[in-house]
Amino acid sequence: MRIFVTGASGWIGSAVVPELLDAGHQVVGLARSDTSADALSAAGAEVVRGTIDDLDVLGSTAAASDGVIHLAFKHDIAFSGDFGGAAEADRRAVDTFGDALAGTDRPFVLASGLAGLAPGQMATERDMPTIDASPLTIRAATAEAVLALPSRGVRSCVVRLSPTCHGDGDNGFMATLVAIARARGVSGFIGDGANHWPAVHRLDAGRLFRLAVEKAPAGSVLHGVAEEGVTIRDVAEVIGRHLDVPAVSVAPDAAADHFTWLSAFLGLDILASSSLTREALGWEPVEPGLLADLDKGHYFHSPA
């Protein structure tokens, strides 16, 4: 298949693209910069220049492809105060893809998250999030729209990724938590730290997206979850051990000051299973778990 991938040079995309190419697919990657374009060309992908705001580019490229994997999201503005704007841009892109693929029965795979599911309860792929006005659930409404696309002749599915997709080179939540611990001189967790985060290695996530575009049933929800729930206290203790700083509790009312923007995510208590995903697609994570990955030490290289 000829597969159009947005976010193709990003953290997850750079794992998805070689998975697709190694499986014999052609990849067309969206690139918004020369650096991204060069990386995609070097990987063996075709490059189309543009951003997720270039709706004409998205629509025409999707229409000329056998399927779409949409990974791109405006994380730069989302985590600097305009999550709503990022989510609105994402929805416009998704609607464009839906229009381009309507009536073709071609696959459309959307990367989403687990926010909005019942806290502290084991969520399965059958559970649907509560959609309200909170920033953490805005993207769930977009995912809901994607799940309705089979009625328009699109083999759509949603991959709900774990809060942390970890691995060597990660600049996301775990790297931020390490940076905060280094700067503060303590490795913090909120309250008793007993809340959980599911986790998945980026390479396992890359395989899941390939399987999804190849054979996921229309309207299906998939969970990119290798570990159902790692406690944040355990994460903090590994970080503290590597940085030689104490792991300490941060009071909930002090979390925003200590963790800044990360506090809104770090206090979430999410448990999620991927049993139905594994059964449907034959997906089996094989890469190291989160704590083992942290223990490898690549998160703790001194910043340049």
N, C-alpha and C positions, 0 to 999 in steps of 0.2 A: 504493500500500500504506500501511497504518497501521503505523508502525514504532516500537517501544518502544526508547529509547536510554538506557542508564545511563551516568553520567559525561557527560551531555549538555552541561553547561556548562563542562566541563574543557578542558584544552589541546587534545586531539584532538577531543573532542565538539563544541567550538565551531566546528570546521571541518566536521565531519560533518553537523551539523544543517542549516546552510544548503545544503549539497550536496543533501541529501534533499529539502528544501523546494523548491529551485529545479528539481528533477527532477519535481515534482508529487506527492510523497509527503506524507502526514500524519505528524507526529512527535509522540510522547508522550515527554517527557523527565522522568527521575527527578531531583528536586531535594531536597536535604537542608537548604537554608537559604532564607531570604527573598531573599537576593542572587541565588542560583542560579535561584530561581523567577522573579524579575523579569527576569533576563537571557533566560531561555527564552521567557517571554511576549513580550518585546520582539522576539525573533527570529521569532515566529510559531508557536511550538510550544505544544502543550497540556502542562500541568504536572500531574504526580502527585507528591505529597510523600512522602518516605521516604528510607531509606538501604538499602544492600545487606544490612543485617541484618534488614530488614522482609520476611521471606520471604513472608508472606501477600500483601503489596502486590506484590511481584515476580511471584508466581505468577498472581494474578488479572489484573494488567495485561498480562502476556505472553499469557495465554489469550485476552484480548480484542483482541489485536493480530495483524497479518499477518506479523510477523517481529520479531526482537530483535537489537539490536547491543549487546553488553556491553563497555563501556569502563571502567567504574568499578573502582577498586582502592584499598584503604586505604593510599595512599602515605604518609600522615602517620605511621601507626604502623609501617609497613614500614621506613622509613628512620630511625626513632628507636629501633630495637632489637627490634621484634616482627614480623619478616618472616613468621615462621611463623603468627602469629595473623592477619595480613592474608591470607595464602594460604589459610588454613582458611575464613575468611569468604567469600573468592572462590569456593572449591569449593562451599560450601553454596548460594550464589546460582546457580552454574552447574547444580547438581543440580536446583534448583527450576525453572529455565528448561527443563531437559530434560524434567521431569515435565509441565510445563504445555503443552509443544509436542508431546509424544509423539503419534504417529499422525496428525499434521496435514500433514506434508510442508512445513511452513513453515520459513523460513530462520532460523538462529541463527548469528550471527557473533561470535566471541570474539577480543578483542585479547590477544595474547600477545607473547613476545619470542624472541630468538635464542640466549639463554643455554643452554648444555649441548651445543651442536653442536661438532663436532671443531675445536679451536682451530687457527688458521693454515691451514685448508683451505677451499677455496671450497665453501660449503654451498648446496645447491639445496633446492627445496621437497620433494623426495623424501627428504631426509635427516631422520632423527629424532634428537632429543637423548637423551643418556644421562641417565637419571633416578636420582638418588641422594639422599642426605640433605642435600646442600648447599643453602643458602638460595636460590642462584641457579637451581636446577633444580626447586624445589618446584612452581612454576606450570606446568612442562612436564607434570606428571602430570594437572593439570586440563585442559590442552589435549588430552592423549591421550584423556581421558574424552569431551570434546566430539567428537572425531573418530570415536568409537564410536556416536554418537547416530543416524546414518542407519539403523542396525539397528532403531531404535525409531520410525522414521518422521519424522525431523527432517532437514531439509536444512542440516546444520551445516557450518561451516568455521572455520578458525583463521587469523587474520592475524598473522603473526610480524613485529612492528615492529622497525625498526632501533633500536639503543641510543639514538641521538639523533634526535628528531623536532623539527627546528629551525624557527625563524622569529621574527619580531618579536613580542615579548611572552613568549618562552620563559623559564620560571623553573626549568628542569630542569638536566640535566647540564652543558650549555654555560655557562649562567648561573652555576652553582656553580663551575665551573672558572675563570671570569673573576673571581668574587669572591675565590677563594683566591689567584689571582695578584695581585690588587690588595692583599690583606691581607699577603701574604708578600713582595711586592716582586720576585718572580721568577715567570715563567710556566713551570711545571714539567711534565715528562713522566717516566715511569718507565723507568729503564734507558736504552736507546738510542732509545726512543720509536718503534720501527719497527712496533709492533703496530697493528692496524687496527680501525676501527669503521665498519660500514655507516651510512649516513645517509639521511634522507628529510625533505623539507619537510612541515610539518603540512598544508598545503593539498593536496599530492599524496596524503598519507595519507588525507585526508578523501574525496577522489574514490575511492580504492581501497575504502574501507568501503562507499560507495554502490554501487559495481559488485558488491561481494561479496554484499550483501544482495539485489541484484536478480538475479544470475545465476551465482554461484559454484556449481560442482558439489558435490553432497553428499559430505562427507568430505574436502574438499580443503584443502590447506595453501597459503596465499598468503604472499608475502614483500613487506612494505612497505619496499622497498629501492630507492632511486634511485641511490645510489653504493655500489659493492660493498665498498669499504674505503678509508677516509681514515686516514692515519697520525696517531697522536696527537701526534707531533713536529710535523707540519705545523700541526695545530690550535694547539699551544702557541706556535709561531712567529708565527702571525697574532695571537694574543692578546697576546703580548709586544710586537709592533710597535704595536698600538693603545694599549696601556697605557704604552709606552716603558719596558719592563722587559726584562731578558734572559730568553731561553728557556734553561732549564737542566735537566740530568738530575738526577733524584732517585733515589738508590739504592733498590732494591726493599725492603731492610730498614728504610728510613726513610719509605716511602710512606704507611703508616698514620698516622704522625704528621703528615706534610705535608698529605695530602689527606683525612684523617679517613675518613668512611664512603664517600667516592667512590673510595678506593683499591681496594676490592674489584671495582669495575667498570672503572676506568681502565686496569688492566693486562691486561684481556681482549684476546685477539687473535681477531677475528671477521671473516671474509670471507663474503659471502653474495650470491648471484645472485637476480634476480627474473625471469629469462627466461621461466620457465614461467607465472608470474603474468601477465606482459604478453601472452603468447600466448593464454592462456585467456580473459582479460577485456578485452583491448584497452587495458590501462592503460599510459599513457606519462607519466612525470613530466615536468613542464614548468617547475617553479619552480627558483630558484637552488640550487646545490649548497652544501654546508656551509661550505667555505672562502670562497666568494663571499658567502654570507649573513653570515658573521662580518665580512667586509670592508665590509659595508654600514654597520657601526658601531652598530647599535641595541643590541648587547649591552654596550656600553661607556658608556652614560649613567651619570653619577655617581649613586650611590644617594641616595635622599631623606634 
